[in-house]
């Protein structure tokens, strides 16, 4: 049986949630790695800088995805 548009939208939103959860997990791991370098001689390295930028970028992406998901979730069919 073919799924309705509402069911397909619900499925898509669940997939977005799964992906968002994975992104947040990765962002948290990167933040932890970056934070473990803080206050050490590693804080002034290129690796620290990359982790810092990656953490910020992933957090921003998560925020934008969450906002878009909320908008899509408000669609009435």
Phi, psi and omega per residue, in radians:
X1 nan 2.364 -3.119
X2 -1.282 2.370 3.128
X3 -1.286 2.608 3.081
X4 -1.337 2.884 3.095
X5 -1.053 -0.673 3.130
X6 -1.115 -0.735 3.111
X7 -1.151 -0.730 3.122
X8 -1.131 -0.684 3.098
X9 -1.117 -0.762 3.116
X10 -1.056 -0.768 3.094
X11 -1.058 -0.755 -3.134
X12 -1.119 -0.715 3.130
X13 -1.144 -0.629 3.065
X14 -1.116 -0.715 3.113
X15 -1.129 -0.681 3.086
X16 -1.087 -0.762 3.099
X17 -1.014 -0.752 3.130
X18 -1.092 -0.807 3.123
X19 -1.128 -0.709 3.128
X20 -1.107 -0.709 3.101
X21 -1.067 -0.747 3.110
X22 -1.118 -0.760 3.124
X23 -1.084 -0.743 3.135
X24 -1.118 -0.669 3.112
X25 -1.093 -0.787 3.124
X26 -1.128 -0.762 3.125
X27 -1.047 -0.737 3.113
X28 -1.085 -0.736 3.127
X29 -1.106 -0.719 3.128
X30 -1.160 -0.724 3.113
X31 -1.093 -0.726 3.114
X32 -1.093 -0.751 3.122
X33 -1.109 -0.757 3.111
X34 -1.095 -0.806 -3.102
X35 -1.114 -0.551 3.119
X36 -1.216 -0.336 3.092
X37 -1.508 -0.332 -3.103
X38 -1.072 2.428 3.119
X39 1.381 0.094 3.104
X40 -2.043 3.096 3.100
X41 -1.211 -0.187 3.112
X42 -1.385 -0.225 -3.084
X43 -1.115 -0.412 -3.107
X44 -1.800 0.418 -3.111
X45 -1.756 2.885 3.095
X46 -1.123 -0.625 3.131
X47 -1.082 -0.781 3.099
X48 -1.031 -0.791 3.141
X49 -1.045 -0.766 3.105
X50 -1.093 -0.767 3.118
X51 -1.104 -0.721 -3.135
X52 -1.091 -0.811 3.122
X53 -1.157 -0.715 3.138
X54 -1.118 -0.743 3.132
X55 -1.075 -0.786 3.127
X56 -1.118 -0.779 -3.129
X57 -1.110 -0.786 -3.140
X58 -1.149 -0.672 3.112
X59 -1.116 -0.741 3.112
X60 -1.118 -0.739 3.119
X61 -1.100 -0.740 3.110
X62 -1.059 -0.751 3.125
X63 -1.075 -0.760 -3.126
X64 -1.190 -0.703 3.119
X65 -1.135 -0.756 3.131
X66 -1.078 -0.711 3.101
X67 -1.111 -0.777 3.125
X68 -1.131 -0.691 3.111
X69 -1.096 -0.727 3.108
X70 -1.075 -0.744 3.108
X71 -1.091 -0.786 3.134
X72 -1.129 -0.609 3.135
X73 -1.193 -0.346 3.137
X74 -1.530 -0.023 3.129
X75 -1.202 2.298 3.090
X76 -1.825 2.183 3.141
X77 -1.985 nan nan
